[in-house]
Every structure is written in C-alpha cells, then in structure tokens.
Amino acid sequence: MSHENTYNLVIIGGGPAGAAAAVYAARKKIKSAIITTDFGGQSIVSDDIQNWIGTPHISGIDLAKSLESHVKEYQGDILNVIKGRVAQVTQNEDKTFSIKTSKDLVLTTKALLITTGSVRRKLDAVNADKFEHKGVTYCASCDGPVFSGKDVVVIGGGNAAFESALQLAAYCKSVKILNRTDKYKADEITVDKVSKNAKIQIINDAIVNEIHGDQFVNGLTYNNTIKLDVEGVFVEIGQMPNTDYVTFLEKNLVGNIIVDPRTQKASVEGVWAAGDCTDGLYHQNNIATGDAVKALESLYIWLQG
C-alpha cells in the first residue's frame, strides 16, 4: 500500500457532519482524508434555511459553499479532500480499514468516521417529482416558514409527520395529516398534542395519488377521488440511510448505524458515525455537526492510544 494513501482518519460524507469533522480533525493535526461527491447534504435543495444557528437566513447552496470553503481552508498536507463516492469499506486483519472508491482508488486508515446521511423516501404519486421544491417539500423545519398563512398537508403517520404538523400549525392557516392506515407510528404524547390542536386535522386511510398545480402546487387527489386545495405538501414518510457500502457494522432494521450516543462509537473498534446515517433520535443539521465533533473528540483520544 502506497504511503500517500494511508491515513489516521478517513471521513466519508460531506454534509454538515463530515465538514465539521474534517475541520476539527485538521485543527487537531490528524492526518485525514474526506471523501464526498459534494458538500452540503440534504439541505442543498432548501431555498431558505432559518434554523442554522448563527445565520438567520441561508440557502442550501450557500450553506454547502460555506461548508466546502471551511473544509478547504485546511486542505493540504494534513487534510486531503477527495471527490468521489465510496463503493466498499472492509476491515483488514491488522484492524485497519480499506476504503475503495467508485474510481478504484483505495485508502487505508486506522480510524473511520461515517457521515453519509440519508435520503428521504420520495412520495410515489403523479407529479410529485415535477413539483418538488415548488410546493412539494421533504423538510418542514427548512421550508415551513415559506408557507406562512397557507393551507398545507403533511403526508405520514410517524413522529416526524406529527411533529412537522405541530411546527407548521404555528404559522400555516391549516394543516391536514394524511396517514396511509388507521394506525400511527408516532408516540401517544405527540398524537395527543396534534389531536388537541384546532388547526390540525388527521385523515386516516388516505393514499395520495396525484399532485396538482401550475407553476406551484395548488392541490392534490387522494384515494383516487377526493381533492384537497392546498399550497404546500410536506412529505414525512421516512428516510433511507446511505450505509449499504459498509456491511460489518451493527445497524437497525432500517439500516441506520447503531452508535453509543456518548461517543458516537459504532459496533466495531475504530469506527464512529454521526448524523442522519446513525440511529440517533433526532436528525437535523445542527445535531449532525455536534455529533460529528463529539465523535472527533472520542476518536482523537483513541488515536493517541
């Protein structure tokens, strides 16, 4: 193995978690590489993020640029920024890890930090893709305030859907929750809060078939016959973590990497994970960066022996 492809730490993923980890690793003088196709993570599609702490308004594209420029501030001997996608990670007999990219570049590292996030499960309905970012959105906390004073729907039956509905009720005119079944995956306390909110209506056994609109969304059809006039469609039907390329770690049923919340350590010695690819309870940009810094502090002590 050539020495230039051997590292003390490899970070996989360039969202807020990966960027935070890369900056901290460089500042601690850990010989590191970060592998990512691009910076920014899921929020890159948001026009106006209002909860990135310290910045009242920032677009997803500007957030991505600022993350990238912060990381590249440290690019050089100590930090290598590698553009690409990871195809496979394997554990070697000497307890190091080999990371193979889609371009057949192979890196070896002592420590590994996985921050590859997740992708939102997309709505399977006619025109859902056509109106994405034009009324169909996958992030209530990012895009909700844009729909102030409007009638909106939330699709889903879990905590994310019910919590989004509560959040939206603070500034939207009305909120309807469309739930596929007559059962909720959300916990009882959250369901109870939603039930008591006069602005929110829950509609059960509702399957959305089509989104309607001109430039922007103006309605939808569910159960093939029932039409609703709405300007915002918030889809909260779950997330799929980007963890397929690593097979030797313990994951939950969905595929999230199971971590110790105190240190972000994964099930195999030398591996940490942070952000939306983990089984952490909450998935948000600010939390992802904090978890990545926590992981970095933990792995720095581990590398010191």
RAKAHU-V205873 format. One record per backbone hydrogen bond with DSSP energy under -1.0 kcal/mol. CO is the residue of the C=O (numbers start at 1). NH is the residue of the N-H. E is the energy in kcal/mol with one decimal. If there is no record, write none. Layout:
((CO;NH;E) (CO;NH;E))
This chain:
((2;5;-1.5) (3;6;-1.8) (5;108;-2.8) (7;110;-1.3) (8;111;-1.7) (9;33;-1.6) (10;113;-2.5) (11;35;-2.8) (12;115;-2.9) (14;40;-2.1) (15;19;-2.7) (16;20;-2.2) (17;21;-2.4) (18;22;-2.3) (19;23;-2.2) (20;24;-2.3) (21;25;-2.8) (22;26;-2.3) (23;27;-2.2) (24;28;-1.5) (25;30;-2.6) (26;29;-1.5) (31;8;-2.1) (31;9;-1.6) (32;80;-2.2) (33;11;-3.2) (34;82;-3.0) (35;13;-2.9) (36;84;-1.6) (41;44;-1.4) (42;45;-1.3) (43;46;-2.2) (46;60;-3.5) (49;58;-1.6) (52;55;-2.2) (58;49;-3.6) (59;63;-2.5) (60;64;-2.3) (61;65;-2.2) (62;66;-2.3) (63;67;-2.4) (64;68;-2.6) (65;69;-2.6) (66;70;-1.9) (67;71;-2.3) (68;72;-2.8) (69;73;-1.1) (71;74;-1.7) (78;32;-2.8) (79;76;-2.9) (80;34;-2.5) (82;36;-2.1) (85;102;-2.9) (88;100;-2.8) (90;98;-2.7) (92;95;-1.8) (96;92;-3.0) (97;109;-2.3) (98;90;-2.4) (99;107;-2.5) (100;87;-2.8) (100;88;-1.8) (101;104;-2.0) (105;101;-2.7) (107;99;-2.9) (108;7;-3.0) (109;97;-2.6) (111;10;-1.7) (112;272;-2.8) (113;12;-2.6) (114;274;-2.2) (117;242;-2.6) (119;240;-3.2) (123;125;-1.3) (125;128;-1.9) (126;211;-2.7) (127;131;-1.9) (129;132;-1.1) (131;134;-2.5) (131;136;-2.3) (134;217;-2.3) (135;233;-3.4) (136;133;-2.8) (137;235;-2.7) (139;143;-2.7) (140;144;-2.3) (143;146;-1.4) (144;147;-2.5) (145;148;-1.3) (147;150;-2.0) (150;173;-1.5) (150;174;-1.1) (151;231;-2.9) (151;232;-1.1) (152;176;-1.9) (153;234;-3.1) (154;178;-2.9) (155;236;-2.8) (157;185;-2.4) (157;186;-1.7) (158;162;-2.3) (159;163;-3.2) (160;164;-2.1) (161;165;-2.1) (162;166;-1.9) (163;167;-2.2) (164;168;-2.9) (165;169;-2.2) (168;171;-1.5) (168;172;-3.2) (171;149;-3.1) (174;152;-2.6) (175;201;-2.4) (176;154;-2.9) (177;203;-3.4) (178;156;-2.3) (179;206;-2.7) (181;205;-1.9) (187;191;-2.2) (188;192;-2.7) (189;193;-2.1) (190;194;-2.2) (191;195;-2.6) (192;196;-1.5) (194;197;-1.3) (197;200;-1.5) (199;175;-2.3) (201;177;-3.1) (203;179;-2.7) (207;223;-3.0) (209;126;-2.8) (210;221;-2.6) (212;218;-2.3) (212;219;-1.4) (216;214;-1.7) (219;212;-3.3) (220;228;-2.6) (221;209;-2.7) (221;210;-1.6) (222;226;-2.2) (226;222;-2.8) (228;220;-2.1) (232;153;-2.5) (233;137;-2.8) (234;155;-3.1) (238;121;-2.9) (240;119;-2.6) (241;243;-1.6) (243;246;-1.5) (245;89;-1.6) (250;258;-2.2) (256;252;-2.3) (257;279;-1.7) (260;264;-3.8) (264;273;-2.2) (265;260;-2.1) (268;271;-1.8) (270;112;-2.5) (271;266;-2.9) (272;114;-2.6) (275;278;-1.9) (277;257;-2.8) (284;288;-2.6) (285;289;-2.2) (286;290;-1.8) (287;291;-2.9) (288;292;-2.0) (289;293;-2.2) (290;294;-2.3) (291;295;-2.4) (292;296;-2.4) (293;297;-2.5) (294;298;-2.1) (295;299;-3.0) (296;300;-2.3) (297;301;-1.7) (298;302;-1.8) (299;303;-2.8) (300;304;-1.6) (302;305;-1.3))
